[in-house]
Each structure stands twice: as C-alpha cells, then as structure tokens.
C-alpha cells in the first residue's frame, strides 16, 4: 500500500520544452552522443560584462556575500534589483515613476503571480492568449485551474504567421469574457514581432472591454526588422484614454541578458493595488534568489546609451545566426516550412509538406532524443526540438510543427540543419 497521488499529479506530463531533454537523459548511450539542444531557450552567450564582474567577485571585499552568509532579501526584491528592471524599461525612453515592481524567481514565477492576480485559482473566467502561445501559460493554467481561451494564428507555406484579426479578438472577448489579454511583443514561439501600433490597437480593445492588458516582455528589444522597439509601457494615457491602471508586464533577466540560470524576473504594473496584493501573495515565497538579484543588480547604474548598445549587439548576433540557420534548414530539407526571424530567438518548422497524415511531431522528437544519432567527423550527434502541439489548446493543431530555439554556440548551430535532415530521413525510413 502506498499513499495516493493527487488527481492533478496523476495527469501531469512534462512541459513541451523539457520533454526531449528528459527523454535524452534516460538513453543508455547518452555519454556517446553530443546533443544539440534546440528545445529550450537556454541561451549560451555571456552575460552583460557588469554582471560578469559581480559573478566573478562574489567573495571579494565589498561583496555582500564575502562572509559566506546569504540572507533573505525583502519579498519585493532588493532596491537595486527593482531599479535594474525599471532602468531597463527607462532605457527605451519610457517614464517609470508610476510603475511598481516585484522581483521574482524568474519570469515564470512572475507569470504565475500575474495569473493569480488577474484570474485567481479555480477561476470561472478565462485568460486570453494569442495561439500558438508560450506553453508555460497553458501549464500554469492547469496548475491553477484557470481556463485558457485563444485567438488563433496560422502559418502559410511561405513561413509567415497571419496578422492578428482585431475584430475576431473583440468578439472572442465578448463571448468568452476573459479577465485579461496576454501578448508577447517579441513572440514566443512564433518569432512574430508585434509592432507598437498593434499594441495600441489591442490596448483600445482592453479598455473598451474593461480587462487587464498583460505583456510578456522577456525578449525586450530583440527584434530584427528595424523600426522602434515595442512595449506596453510606451502606450500613454493620451494615446489610449483609460489604459493607465490596467497594465502588467512580465520581465526577465534570462534572455536579453543571457542569464537563464540566475532565475530572476519581475512583475511590473501601473496598478498600485495589484502591486500590493501581488507582493502579499509573493511573501509566501519569502524572496527571489538573493545572489541572482545582486548579479543582475549591476545593471541598475548602467546608462541608457550603454544598455541600448547591448541591445544592438544582441540583435545583430541573433539576426545573423537566425537568417543563416533558416536558409540552411530550408536547403537541407526542401519543402519544410520555416518562419522568418522577426523577433525573439525562435523559428517554427512545419513538416506538413513532407509527411503523411498520421505524422506526429512528438514521435519524431522522441526518436531524436531516445535513439537518433548522426556521425559527423567521428562524433555522434542528435538534435532536440520542442513539439509545437504543446503550444496549442488543441494538440492536433501543432502536430507537424516544432519550435527551434537558436541558443547553441554558432559551431553547433551550423551543424544542426544537416544533422536534423539526416535524423528526419532515418525516422521516415524506420516508420515505413
């Protein structure tokens, strides 16, 4: 006799972005195979130099950790770490005096905190996402028993996701009565860039329907087509009367600042009551990572000019490598539909023109993780991807699609297209 698991635990499966990694970790020959992990946005670039300096001097005189003692910080976060997030927002020419910030253990914790504040557990009202949507929003919806509704986007044969239908979004809100709308300006997983003009139009809808407007800005300033950066905080009361007091953003140290493992994020809002209650909720977590806050806090005093130089550097790196990767994948697998890089660090690959009707991307990804290997120059490789059916409400919707995270060093990224092509040929031959 053993105790019973909760029904919630019985139904849980790993997140789509972790499935392949877990499968690979269980294979018997894993020590003989080099993995190119494109399943999760685990960036492999160095942190900002100011953050590196603090990382390398944690035990030096002047460091708050020189004694070896690591105490709790305030639940709201250290003043310096809060200032860092606001300084980053200010670097885009945005006034922050009216904004409130709670520092969290990564952007994911901020997402959950936001959903608790906007909907609450066991909510009768849903939250609205743009589909395909970042899988963790679905996962937190399950955890908190918050229903999810979506406005759907589809990909055409040229690799373009369709533009948002604002009239349809308005009708969805009327019919489903969500508590809030979530957008990701540098979109995960589609790589779409939601321009400022579009955010303003969506803000009008949120005001008209009296719902929260939430923006996940983890990929702040990572966009590649020129023009201005987009942000929920660039929308003024003059532009959209009534917008003030209904906005929330999710911020993160992980992506733009190359610090995924620090687990530092924040929940920023222009609604003081929401902030106070979010902080009350977060006191149960005690505080965010103290060392991570200290390291990220190095950016509090960096000038806007230098922060913008960093954004430019990151954009140039990702634009070059993503354009090259797309070209090489399409060349290696003719007929594969691959999105064009507009923002963030992801491409979506759709195998629909290369497979039969019963193909499921999860099966192919499992094959790559569990047994696939390709020899290149005496070394065996495999490639891990994230199945896109984890980014849809209807799991059949993304059954031919995979998300590719452009996160490995350039040498491995250059190898990925040909290796992926060979793995796909192996899988198709085996599946006949």
C-alpha positions in Angstrom: 0.0 0.0 0.0 1.2 3.5 -0.9 -0.4 6.9 -0.5 -2.5 8.1 -3.4 -1.2 10.8 -5.7 -3.4 13.8 -6.2 -5.5 13.8 -9.4 -3.5 16.9 -10.5 -0.2 14.9 -10.3 -1.7 11.9 -12.0 -2.5 14.0 -15.1 0.8 15.9 -15.2 3.2 15.5 -18.1 6.5 17.3 -18.6 6.3 20.7 -20.4 6.8 20.5 -24.1 10.1 22.4 -23.8 11.5 19.8 -21.4 10.2 16.6 -22.9 13.1 15.9 -25.3 15.7 16.7 -22.7 14.2 14.3 -20.2 14.0 11.5 -22.8 17.6 12.0 -23.8 18.8 11.9 -20.2 17.3 8.4 -20.0 19.0 6.9 -23.0 21.7 4.3 -22.4 24.3 5.7 -24.9 23.9 9.4 -23.9 27.6 9.6 -22.9 28.5 8.8 -26.5 26.2 11.3 -28.2 26.6 15.0 -28.3 23.3 16.7 -28.0 22.4 20.0 -29.9 19.6 21.2 -27.6 17.3 23.5 -29.6 14.2 22.6 -27.5 14.5 25.2 -24.8 15.6 28.9 -24.8 18.7 28.2 -22.7 21.0 30.8 -24.2 24.7 30.2 -24.3 26.0 33.7 -24.6 28.0 35.5 -21.8 26.1 37.8 -19.5 26.5 41.6 -19.6 30.1 42.5 -18.5 28.8 44.3 -15.4 27.0 41.2 -14.4 30.1 39.0 -15.1 32.1 41.3 -12.8 29.8 40.7 -9.9 29.6 37.0 -10.6 33.4 36.7 -10.5 33.8 38.8 -7.3 31.2 37.3 -5.0 33.8 36.6 -2.4 35.8 39.8 -2.8 35.8 42.7 -0.3 32.8 44.9 -1.0 30.6 42.0 -1.9 27.6 41.4 0.4 28.5 37.7 0.2 32.2 37.9 1.2 31.4 36.4 4.6 29.6 33.4 3.2 26.3 34.5 4.6 23.3 34.6 2.2 20.2 36.1 3.9 16.7 36.6 2.6 16.1 39.8 0.8 12.8 41.8 1.1 10.0 40.0 -0.6 9.6 42.8 -3.1 13.2 42.4 -4.1 16.3 44.5 -3.3 16.1 48.2 -4.2 18.9 47.7 -6.6 17.3 44.8 -8.5 14.0 46.7 -8.7 15.9 49.7 -10.0 17.6 47.4 -12.6 14.3 46.4 -14.1 13.0 49.9 -14.2 16.3 51.2 -15.6 16.0 48.7 -18.5 12.4 50.0 -19.2 13.7 53.6 -19.0 16.4 52.9 -21.5 13.7 52.7 -24.2 12.7 56.3 -23.4 9.8 55.3 -21.0 8.8 57.1 -17.9 8.8 54.7 -14.9 7.8 56.9 -11.9 4.3 55.4 -11.9 5.4 51.7 -12.2 5.7 49.2 -9.4 8.0 46.2 -9.4 8.1 42.8 -7.6 11.3 40.8 -8.2 10.5 37.1 -8.7 12.3 33.8 -9.2 12.4 34.1 -13.0 9.8 35.3 -15.4 7.9 32.1 -15.0 7.2 32.9 -11.3 6.0 36.3 -12.4 3.7 34.7 -14.9 2.1 32.5 -12.2 1.8 35.5 -9.9 0.1 37.5 -12.6 -2.4 34.8 -13.3 -3.3 34.5 -9.7 -3.9 38.3 -9.6 -5.8 38.5 -12.8 -8.0 35.4 -12.6 -7.3 33.6 -9.3 -7.3 29.8 -8.8 -10.4 27.9 -9.9 -11.5 30.9 -11.9 -14.8 30.9 -13.7 -13.4 33.4 -16.2 -10.5 32.6 -18.6 -7.5 34.5 -19.7 -6.9 35.2 -23.4 -3.7 34.2 -25.3 -2.6 34.5 -28.9 -2.2 30.9 -30.2 0.2 29.3 -30.6 1.2 30.5 -27.1 4.1 30.0 -24.8 3.5 26.6 -23.3 4.0 27.6 -19.7 0.9 29.7 -19.8 -1.0 26.6 -20.5 0.9 24.8 -17.8 0.1 27.4 -15.1 -3.5 27.4 -16.3 -3.6 23.7 -15.4 -1.9 24.2 -12.1 -4.2 27.0 -11.0 -7.4 25.7 -12.7 -7.6 28.8 -14.8 -9.3 28.3 -18.2 -7.5 29.4 -21.3 -9.1 30.8 -24.5 -7.1 31.7 -27.6 -7.1 33.9 -30.7 -5.6 31.6 -33.3 -2.7 32.3 -35.7 -1.8 30.0 -38.6 1.4 29.7 -40.7 1.3 29.7 -44.5 3.6 27.9 -46.9 5.9 31.0 -47.1 6.6 30.7 -43.4 4.5 33.7 -42.3 2.1 33.7 -39.4 -1.1 35.6 -40.2 -1.7 39.1 -38.9 -4.0 39.3 -35.9 -7.7 39.8 -36.6 -8.7 42.6 -34.2 -12.4 42.2 -34.8 -12.2 38.5 -34.1 -10.3 39.2 -30.8 -13.0 41.6 -29.8 -15.7 39.0 -30.5 -13.8 36.4 -28.5 -13.7 38.7 -25.5 -17.4 39.4 -25.8 -18.2 35.7 -26.0 -15.6 34.2 -23.5 -15.4 37.2 -21.0 -11.7 36.7 -20.2 -10.2 38.7 -17.3 -7.2 39.7 -19.4 -5.3 39.6 -22.7 -1.7 38.4 -22.8 0.7 39.4 -25.6 4.4 38.8 -26.2 5.7 41.6 -28.4 8.8 39.5 -29.4 6.7 36.4 -29.6 7.5 33.0 -28.2 7.0 30.6 -30.0 6.2 32.2 -33.4 9.0 34.7 -33.6 6.5 37.4 -34.7 7.2 41.0 -33.9 4.1 42.8 -32.6 4.7 46.4 -33.5 3.8 49.3 -31.3 0.8 50.3 -33.5 -0.7 46.9 -32.9 -0.2 47.1 -29.1 -2.0 50.4 -29.1 -4.9 48.8 -31.0 -5.1 46.0 -28.6 -4.9 48.4 -25.7 -8.0 50.2 -27.0 -9.8 46.8 -27.0 -8.8 46.1 -23.4 -10.0 49.5 -22.3 -13.3 49.1 -24.2 -13.9 45.6 -22.7 -12.6 46.6 -19.3 -10.0 43.8 -19.0 -6.3 43.6 -18.0 -3.6 44.1 -20.7 -0.6 41.9 -20.0 2.6 42.0 -21.9 5.4 39.4 -21.6 8.5 41.4 -22.4 11.1 38.8 -21.8 12.5 39.5 -25.3 12.6 43.3 -24.9 14.3 44.9 -27.9 15.1 41.6 -29.6 13.5 42.4 -33.0 15.2 42.4 -36.4 13.3 44.4 -39.0 14.2 47.9 -37.9 11.8 50.5 -36.6 11.2 51.1 -32.9 11.0 48.7 -30.1 7.5 47.9 -28.9 6.4 47.8 -25.2 3.2 48.0 -23.3 4.8 50.9 -21.3 5.1 53.1 -24.4 1.3 53.4 -24.5 0.3 56.6 -22.9 -3.0 57.7 -21.4 -3.1 60.4 -24.1 -2.9 57.7 -26.8 -5.4 55.3 -25.2 -7.6 57.0 -22.5 -8.3 54.6 -19.7 -5.2 52.4 -20.2 -3.4 53.6 -17.1 -4.0 51.2 -14.1 -4.8 48.1 -16.2 -1.3 47.2 -17.5 1.1 44.4 -16.3 4.4 43.3 -17.8 6.4 40.2 -17.2 10.2 40.9 -17.2 13.2 38.6 -17.2 16.9 38.5 -16.8 17.1 35.3 -18.8 17.0 36.1 -22.5 18.2 39.6 -23.4 20.7 39.5 -20.5 21.8 35.9 -21.1 21.2 34.8 -17.5 18.7 32.0 -17.6 20.1 30.2 -14.6 20.0 33.2 -12.3 16.2 32.8 -12.2 15.5 36.5 -11.8 12.3 38.1 -13.2 9.8 40.7 -12.2 6.2 41.6 -12.2 5.7 45.2 -13.2 2.4 47.1 -13.0 0.9 50.6 -13.1 -1.9 49.4 -10.7 -0.8 50.1 -7.1 -3.5 47.8 -5.6 -2.5 44.9 -7.9 1.2 45.5 -6.9 0.4 45.5 -3.1 -1.7 42.3 -3.4 0.9 40.6 -5.7 3.6 41.4 -3.0 1.3 40.0 -0.3 1.0 36.8 -2.4 4.7 36.6 -3.0 5.6 36.8 0.7 4.7 33.1 0.8 7.8 32.6 -1.4 9.8 34.7 1.0 12.0 36.3 -1.7 13.7 35.8 -5.0 17.3 34.4 -5.4 19.5 36.8 -3.4 22.7 36.1 -5.3 20.8 36.4 -8.6 19.4 39.7 -7.6 22.9 41.0 -6.7 24.4 39.9 -10.0 21.5 41.4 -12.1 21.5 44.5 -9.9 24.8 45.5 -11.6 22.6 47.0 -14.4 20.9 49.5 -12.2 23.6 52.1 -12.8 24.3 51.4 -16.5 23.4 54.3 -18.7 20.6 54.1 -21.3 23.2 54.6 -24.1 25.2 51.6 -22.9 22.1 49.4 -22.5 21.0 50.3 -26.0 24.4 49.4 -27.3 23.9 46.0 -25.6 20.5 45.6 -27.3 22.1 46.4 -30.7 24.8 43.8 -30.1 22.3 41.1 -29.2 20.1 41.9 -32.2 23.0 41.7 -34.6 24.1 38.4 -33.3 20.7 36.8 -33.4 19.6 38.3 -36.7 22.7 36.9 -38.5 22.6 33.4 -37.0 18.8 33.1 -37.4 18.8 34.1 -41.0 21.7 31.7 -41.8 20.0 28.9 -39.8 16.7 29.3 -41.7 18.4 29.3 -45.1 20.4 26.2 -44.2 17.4 24.3 -42.8 15.3 25.0 -45.8 18.2 23.9 -48.1 18.8 20.7 -46.1 15.1 19.8 -46.0 13.4 21.1 -49.2 9.7 21.6 -48.7 10.0 22.3 -45.0 8.0 25.4 -44.0 10.2 27.6 -41.7 9.2 31.0 -40.3 11.2 34.2 -41.0 13.0 35.7 -38.0 11.3 38.9 -36.9 11.9 38.8 -33.1 12.9 36.7 -30.1 15.1 33.6 -30.6 12.8 31.1 -32.2 11.9 29.6 -35.6 8.9 27.4 -36.2 9.5 24.5 -38.6 6.4 22.8 -40.1 6.9 19.4 -41.7 3.4 19.2 -43.2 4.5 19.1 -46.8 7.0 16.2 -46.1 4.9 13.8 -44.1 1.8 11.6 -44.2 -1.5 12.5 -42.5 -0.7 10.3 -39.4 2.6 12.1 -38.7 3.0 13.5 -35.2 6.0 15.7 -34.4 6.2 14.4 -30.8 7.1 10.9 -32.2 9.9 12.3 -34.4 11.3 14.4 -31.5 11.1 11.3 -29.2 13.1 9.3 -31.8 15.8 12.0 -32.0 16.0 12.1 -28.2 15.7 8.4 -27.5 17.8 6.8 -30.2 18.7 9.1 -33.1 22.4 9.7 -33.8 24.3 11.0 -36.8 28.1 10.7 -37.1 29.9 13.8 -38.2 33.7 13.8 -38.2 33.9 10.9 -35.8 31.4 12.4 -33.3 27.8 11.3 -32.9 25.1 14.0 -32.6 21.4 14.3 -32.1 19.1 17.4 -32.2 16.4 18.1 -29.6 13.4 20.2 -30.6 10.2 21.3 -28.8 6.9 19.9 -30.2 4.6 22.7 -31.1 1.5 20.7 -30.1 2.4 21.8 -26.6 1.8 25.4 -27.6 -1.8 24.9 -28.7 -5.0 24.1 -26.9 -5.9 21.5 -29.5 -2.8 19.3 -29.5 -3.6 18.2 -33.1 -3.1 21.8 -34.3 0.6 21.7 -34.0 1.2 18.0 -34.7 3.5 18.7 -37.7 5.3 21.7 -36.2 8.4 22.1 -34.0 9.9 25.1 -32.3 13.6 25.7 -32.8 15.4 27.7 -30.1 18.5 29.5 -31.5 20.6 29.1 -28.4 23.6 26.8 -29.1 27.0 28.2 -30.0 27.4 29.0 -33.7 29.5 25.9 -34.4 26.7 23.7 -33.3 24.0 25.8 -34.9 25.9 25.4 -38.2 25.9 21.6 -37.8 22.2 21.4 -36.8 20.5 21.6 -40.3 22.3 18.7 -41.9 22.1 16.6 -38.8 18.3 17.3 -38.5 17.9 16.4 -42.1 19.6 13.0 -41.6 17.6 12.3 -38.4 14.4 13.0 -40.3 15.4 10.6 -43.1 16.2 7.9 -40.6 12.9 8.4 -38.8 10.9 8.3 -42.1 12.7 5.1 -43.2 12.1 3.5 -39.8 8.5 4.5 -39.8 7.6 2.8 -43.1 
